[in-house]
Amino acid sequence: MNDLTTPWGFAYLQLRCRMDRARANPDLGASAIEWVIITAVLVAIAAAVGLVIYNLVVDKANELDVPDAPGGGGGGGGGAP
């Protein structure tokens, strides 16, 4: 897990550095928690807006009247006449 040649090892090292820095200065940790809360609220708002827009688009798409192809469609001919 501490192998820096892998993405997971590098991410682990970065996380450890940030955690150690936050523990060294308690004010920094409180600031980080505030940013996490603000980010979580903004993500929740964005998800709610996205869900509303998605539902509006789906409702309008379901209201569309798509006519059948002329001649019944059918397809499937496959051979020479």
C-alpha positions in Angstrom: 0.0 0.0 0.0 3.0 2.3 0.5 4.4 1.6 -3.0 4.6 5.1 -4.6 4.7 3.7 -8.1 1.0 2.8 -7.9 -1.8 5.4 -8.0 -3.2 4.0 -4.7 0.1 4.3 -2.9 0.5 7.9 -4.1 -3.1 8.8 -3.0 -2.4 7.2 0.4 0.7 9.2 0.8 -1.1 12.5 -0.1 -3.9 11.6 2.3 -1.5 10.9 5.1 0.3 14.2 4.5 -2.9 16.2 4.6 -4.1 14.4 7.7 -0.8 15.0 9.5 -1.0 18.7 8.6 -4.6 19.0 9.8 -3.7 17.3 13.1 -0.7 19.7 13.6 -2.9 22.8 13.4 -6.4 22.3 14.9 -7.7 25.4 13.2 -6.8 23.9 9.8 -8.9 20.8 10.7 -11.9 22.9 11.6 -11.5 24.8 8.3 -11.4 21.5 6.4 -14.5 20.3 8.0 -16.3 23.5 7.1 -15.2 23.1 3.5 -16.4 19.5 3.5 -19.8 20.6 4.8 -20.1 23.4 2.3 -19.1 21.0 -0.6 -21.6 18.4 0.5 -24.4 21.0 0.6 -23.5 22.2 -2.9 -23.3 18.7 -4.3 -26.7 17.9 -2.8 -28.2 21.0 -4.4 -26.6 20.2 -7.7 -28.0 16.6 -7.6 -31.5 17.9 -6.7 -31.4 20.4 -9.6 -30.1 17.7 -12.0 -32.9 15.3 -10.8 -35.6 17.9 -11.4 -34.2 18.7 -14.9 -34.0 15.0 -15.7 -37.6 14.4 -14.7 -38.8 17.3 -16.7 -37.0 16.1 -19.8 -38.3 12.5 -19.3 -41.9 13.8 -18.8 -41.7 15.9 -22.0 -40.2 13.0 -23.9 -43.0 10.7 -22.9 -45.5 13.3 -24.1 -44.1 13.1 -27.7 -46.3 11.4 -30.2 -44.0 9.4 -32.5 -45.9 8.3 -35.6 -45.4 4.9 -37.1 -43.3 4.6 -40.3 -45.3 4.8 -43.6 -46.4 1.5 -44.9 -46.2 -0.2 -41.5 -42.4 -0.2 -41.2 -42.0 -3.9 -40.9 -38.5 -4.0 -42.5 -37.0 -7.4 -42.7 -37.2 -7.8 -46.6 -33.7 -9.2 -46.9 -33.7 -10.6 -50.4 -33.8 -9.5 -54.0 -37.3 -9.1 -55.5 
